Amino acid sequence: MVAQKLALLVFSFALGRAGGAPALGVMATVLALVWVLTTLAGMGLPDRMTFVAAAAKEEGGLPGPEEARLHGTYWLHLCVLTLVLIPWAPELGGADGPGMETLACGLVLGAGLHGLAAPTFCACRGMGRPAWEGVGLVLMAIALPMGLFLDDVASLGLLWAATGATQAVVALLAAWRTPGLGISLPASPARLLRAGLPYLGYGVGAWLVGNVDVLLARVLNPAGPIGQLQVGTMAVRAVGSGAWVMAILSLHKLGRRDSLPWRRLGLMGAGLSLVGGLGAWVVMPLLAWGHGLEPSEITDATRVAALCAPTTMVTMLLLPLGGARCLAWTLRCIGLGLVTAGTLAWLGPLHLGVADCIVAAAGGQVVVAVGLVLGLRAKNGEVRTGATSPGVVPGGLGGQGTSVQQGLPVQADQAADALDERGGPAGGV
């Protein structure tokens, strides 16, 4: 991940120097919107695979054959969606200029291919076996710096698409070589929807909690300020991604424990906050120079992001644990946090321009983090939310722990029956 993040930074440098802040804004917007759409088309399967694989690992088993059919349905949906989105890529990017259309199309294609790899890599994370994903990230880290030798945004878009193809190929190899992660003939879309809908709400909501500032900025500002926000928050966002992955990789050990190591989690959150906050200031001149921007253009965004780093780190550490132990409660926390972020962005109380969106996102994260702490501490992870009491076992959605060996139909029926009682997943990660 470190190698890949550094390569992404180099690629972002190349894009900023070739197309300026508008090109960076196109990248930030296109990747955010395509991620949301591909997640909706995938109906929550990648997040479901994380928790199902983690539960199977704890029980000494493997994901069942039904998961392979759902995996096939996921691939079919994302292939169709990507082909549909490519002609609309320029409108998604929202910027005109030489090569911008090709850049947007390459970003859409690459993002779609990256999405195809998501279920396999998420399952490997849940099993605590991220080696295959590591291979994909290293290959991506080797390819992206080649952008320094390209001087137009169109070529950079094609390079991004090539890295997506690499990720998809590695995921296919991983699914073939890892028992329980195969891809078979598709199941019905309705079956995938019933199995993954609660996880869809979790995945979309969790991503929005961490990235809602970009989408809010897209609504309230042109492409240029969005690019400045993207660069100013880059360091904190990268450390937050690391916190998320650390929590995911611990699920096969912490998903069913009676108590959480709160002191260790607190120390991890404090350490990551310090790294993210101070790191943002340290690398700010480098980020500005690399993207061809003046430091003053990203100072406000960097300052606000550094101050808000603790909320980001704590939220990213707790969200996977909340999804594994008390999914229904986590969905409600996410929904309330997103409402809070939208309200703060609309009010714009600090008049900081695009940095107001960062403050709004942080306000939503505070609500989510406080709710998760209360939920995870109550009765060892069993939080009473109305008529249901979500189980501590990953995948247990109907008021009690659900064994992986019980099979998908039981889980799907429990998920469908419990949606009304839980208020449904947080809509619109």
Backbone hydrogen bonds, N-H to C=O, Kabsch-Sander energy under -0.5 kcal/mol:
donor,donor_aa,acceptor,acceptor_aa,energy
5,K,1,M,-2.8
6,L,2,V,-2.3
7,A,3,A,-2.1
8,L,4,Q,-2.6
9,L,5,K,-2.1
10,V,6,L,-2.2
11,F,7,A,-2.7
12,S,8,L,-2.7
13,F,9,L,-2.3
14,A,10,V,-2.4
15,L,11,F,-2.5
16,G,12,S,-2.8
17,R,13,F,-2.5
18,A,14,A,-1.7
19,G,15,L,-2.7
20,G,16,G,-2.3
23,A,19,G,-0.8
24,L,20,G,-1.6
25,G,21,A,-2.5
26,V,22,P,-2.3
27,M,23,A,-2.2
28,A,24,L,-2.6
29,T,25,G,-2.5
30,V,26,V,-2.9
31,L,27,M,-2.3
32,A,28,A,-1.7
33,L,29,T,-2.7
34,V,30,V,-2.9
35,W,31,L,-2.0
36,V,32,A,-1.9
37,L,33,L,-2.4
38,T,34,V,-3.0
39,T,35,W,-2.1
40,L,36,V,-2.2
41,A,37,L,-2.4
42,G,38,T,-2.2
43,M,39,T,-0.7
43,M,40,L,-0.8
44,G,39,T,-1.0
45,L,42,G,-1.7
48,R,44,G,-2.3
49,M,45,L,-3.1
50,T,46,P,-1.6
51,F,47,D,-1.6
52,V,48,R,-2.9
53,A,49,M,-2.5
54,A,50,T,-1.9
55,A,51,F,-2.3
56,A,52,V,-2.4
57,K,53,A,-2.3
58,E,54,A,-2.0
59,E,55,A,-1.7
60,G,57,K,-1.1
61,G,56,A,-3.0
67,E,64,G,-1.3
68,A,64,G,-0.6
68,A,65,P,-0.6
69,R,65,P,-1.2
70,L,66,E,-2.1
71,H,67,E,-2.2
72,G,68,A,-1.9
73,T,69,R,-1.9
74,Y,70,L,-2.1
75,W,71,H,-2.1
76,L,72,G,-2.0
77,H,73,T,-2.4
78,L,74,Y,-2.4
79,C,75,W,-2.2
80,V,76,L,-1.9
81,L,77,H,-2.5
82,T,78,L,-2.5
83,L,79,C,-1.9
84,V,80,V,-1.8
85,L,81,L,-2.3
86,I,82,T,-1.7
88,W,85,L,-1.1
89,A,86,I,-1.5
92,L,88,W,-1.8
93,G,89,A,-2.1
94,G,90,P,-2.0
95,A,90,P,-0.5
100,M,97,G,-1.6
101,E,97,G,-0.5
103,L,99,G,-2.4
104,A,100,M,-2.6
105,C,101,E,-2.4
106,G,102,T,-2.7
107,L,103,L,-2.4
108,V,104,A,-2.2
109,L,105,C,-2.6
110,G,106,G,-2.7
111,A,107,L,-2.5
112,G,108,V,-2.3
113,L,109,L,-2.2
114,H,110,G,-2.6
115,G,111,A,-2.1
116,L,112,G,-1.3
117,A,113,L,-0.9
117,A,114,H,-0.8
118,A,115,G,-1.1
121,F,117,A,-2.1
122,C,118,A,-2.8
123,A,119,P,-2.3
124,C,120,T,-2.1
125,R,121,F,-2.1
126,G,122,C,-2.4
127,M,123,A,-1.8
128,G,125,R,-1.6
129,R,124,C,-3.1
134,G,130,P,-2.3
135,V,131,A,-2.0
136,G,132,W,-2.1
137,L,133,E,-2.7
138,V,134,G,-2.3
139,L,135,V,-2.2
140,M,136,G,-2.1
141,A,137,L,-2.3
142,I,138,V,-1.7
143,A,139,L,-1.9
144,L,140,M,-2.5
146,M,143,A,-1.8
147,G,144,L,-2.3
148,L,145,P,-2.0
149,F,146,M,-1.7
150,L,147,G,-1.6
156,L,152,D,-1.4
157,G,153,V,-1.9
158,L,154,A,-1.7
159,L,155,S,-2.0
160,W,156,L,-2.0
161,A,157,G,-1.8
162,A,158,L,-1.9
163,T,159,L,-1.8
164,G,160,W,-1.7
165,A,161,A,-1.9
166,T,162,A,-1.8
167,Q,163,T,-2.0
168,A,164,G,-2.1
169,V,165,A,-2.1
170,V,166,T,-2.3
171,A,167,Q,-2.3
172,L,168,A,-2.0
173,L,169,V,-2.1
174,A,170,V,-2.5
175,A,171,A,-2.7
176,W,172,L,-1.9
177,R,173,L,-2.1
178,T,174,A,-1.7
181,L,178,T,-1.8
184,S,68,A,-1.8
187,A,69,R,-1.3
192,L,188,S,-1.9
193,L,189,P,-2.6
194,R,190,A,-2.5
195,A,191,R,-2.1
196,G,192,L,-2.5
197,L,193,L,-1.8
200,L,196,G,-2.5
201,G,197,L,-2.2
202,Y,198,P,-1.8
203,G,199,Y,-3.2
204,V,200,L,-2.7
205,G,201,G,-2.1
206,A,202,Y,-2.8
207,W,203,G,-2.1
208,L,204,V,-2.2
209,V,205,G,-2.2
210,G,206,A,-1.3
211,N,207,W,-1.5
212,V,208,L,-2.0
214,V,211,N,-1.1
215,L,211,N,-1.1
216,L,212,V,-2.7
217,A,213,D,-2.2
218,R,214,V,-1.9
219,V,215,L,-1.6
220,L,216,L,-1.8
221,N,217,A,-2.1
226,I,222,P,-1.2
227,G,223,A,-2.0
228,Q,224,G,-1.7
229,L,225,P,-2.4
230,Q,226,I,-2.5
231,V,227,G,-2.1
232,G,228,Q,-2.5
233,T,229,L,-1.8
234,M,231,V,-1.0
237,R,233,T,-2.5
238,A,234,M,-2.1
239,V,235,A,-2.0
240,G,236,V,-2.3
241,S,237,R,-2.0
242,G,238,A,-1.6
243,A,239,V,-2.0
244,W,240,G,-2.1
245,V,241,S,-2.3
246,M,242,G,-2.3
247,A,243,A,-1.9
248,I,244,W,-2.2
249,L,245,V,-2.7
250,S,246,M,-0.6
250,S,247,A,-0.7
251,L,248,I,-1.6
253,K,250,S,-1.8
254,L,250,S,-2.8
255,G,251,L,-2.3
262,W,260,L,-2.0
265,L,261,P,-2.6
266,G,262,W,-2.7
267,L,263,R,-2.3
268,M,264,R,-2.5
269,G,265,L,-2.6
270,A,266,G,-2.4
271,G,267,L,-2.7
272,L,268,M,-2.7
273,S,269,G,-2.1
274,L,270,A,-2.2
275,V,271,G,-2.3
276,G,272,L,-2.9
277,G,273,S,-3.0
278,L,274,L,-2.3
279,G,275,V,-2.0
280,A,276,G,-1.7
281,W,277,G,-1.0
282,V,278,L,-2.3
283,V,279,G,-2.5
284,M,280,A,-0.7
287,L,283,V,-3.0
288,A,284,M,-2.7
289,W,285,P,-2.6
290,G,286,L,-3.0
291,H,287,L,-1.9
292,G,289,W,-1.2
293,L,288,A,-2.9
297,E,294,E,-1.8
298,I,294,E,-0.6
298,I,295,P,-1.2
299,T,295,P,-0.7
302,T,298,I,-2.4
303,R,299,T,-2.7
304,V,300,D,-2.3
305,A,301,A,-2.3
306,A,302,T,-2.5
307,L,303,R,-2.0
308,C,304,V,-1.7
309,A,306,A,-1.0
312,T,308,C,-1.5
313,M,309,A,-2.5
314,V,310,P,-2.3
315,T,311,T,-1.9
316,M,312,T,-2.4
317,L,313,M,-1.9
318,L,314,V,-1.8
319,L,315,T,-2.2
321,L,317,L,-0.6
322,G,318,L,-2.7
323,G,319,L,-2.4
324,A,320,P,-1.7
325,R,321,L,-2.1
326,C,322,G,-2.4
330,T,326,C,-2.1
331,L,327,L,-2.5
332,R,328,A,-1.7
333,C,329,W,-2.2
334,I,330,T,-2.5
335,G,331,L,-2.3
336,L,332,R,-2.3
337,G,333,C,-2.4
338,L,334,I,-2.4
339,V,335,G,-2.0
340,T,336,L,-2.1
341,A,337,G,-2.3
342,G,338,L,-2.5
343,T,339,V,-2.2
344,L,340,T,-2.4
345,A,341,A,-2.3
346,W,342,G,-1.9
347,L,343,T,-2.1
348,G,344,L,-2.6
351,H,348,G,-0.7
355,A,352,L,-1.3
356,D,353,G,-1.6
357,C,354,V,-1.4
358,I,354,V,-0.5
358,I,355,A,-0.5
359,V,355,A,-1.8
360,A,356,D,-2.4
361,A,357,C,-2.2
362,A,358,I,-2.4
363,G,359,V,-2.3
364,G,360,A,-1.9
365,Q,361,A,-2.0
366,V,362,A,-2.1
367,V,363,G,-1.6
368,V,364,G,-2.1
369,A,365,Q,-3.0
370,V,366,V,-2.5
371,G,367,V,-2.1
372,L,368,V,-2.4
373,V,369,A,-2.4
374,L,370,V,-2.3
375,G,371,G,-2.4
376,L,372,L,-3.1
377,R,373,V,-1.8
378,A,374,L,-1.0
379,K,377,R,-0.6
380,N,377,R,-0.7
381,G,378,A,-0.8
382,E,378,A,-0.6
382,E,379,K,-1.2
383,V,381,G,-0.9
384,R,382,E,-0.6
385,T,383,V,-0.7
385,T,388,T,-1.9
388,T,385,T,-0.9
391,G,396,G,-0.7
396,G,393,V,-2.5
397,L,395,G,-1.0
398,G,400,Q,-0.5
403,S,401,G,-0.5
406,Q,403,S,-1.3
407,G,404,V,-1.5
411,Q,407,G,-1.3
412,A,408,L,-3.3
413,D,409,P,-2.5
414,Q,410,V,-2.5
415,A,411,Q,-2.5
416,A,412,A,-2.5
417,D,413,D,-2.6
418,A,414,Q,-1.8
419,L,415,A,-0.7
419,L,416,A,-0.7
422,R,418,A,-1.8
423,G,419,L,-0.9
423,G,420,D,-0.6
424,G,419,L,-1.5
427,G,425,P,-0.5
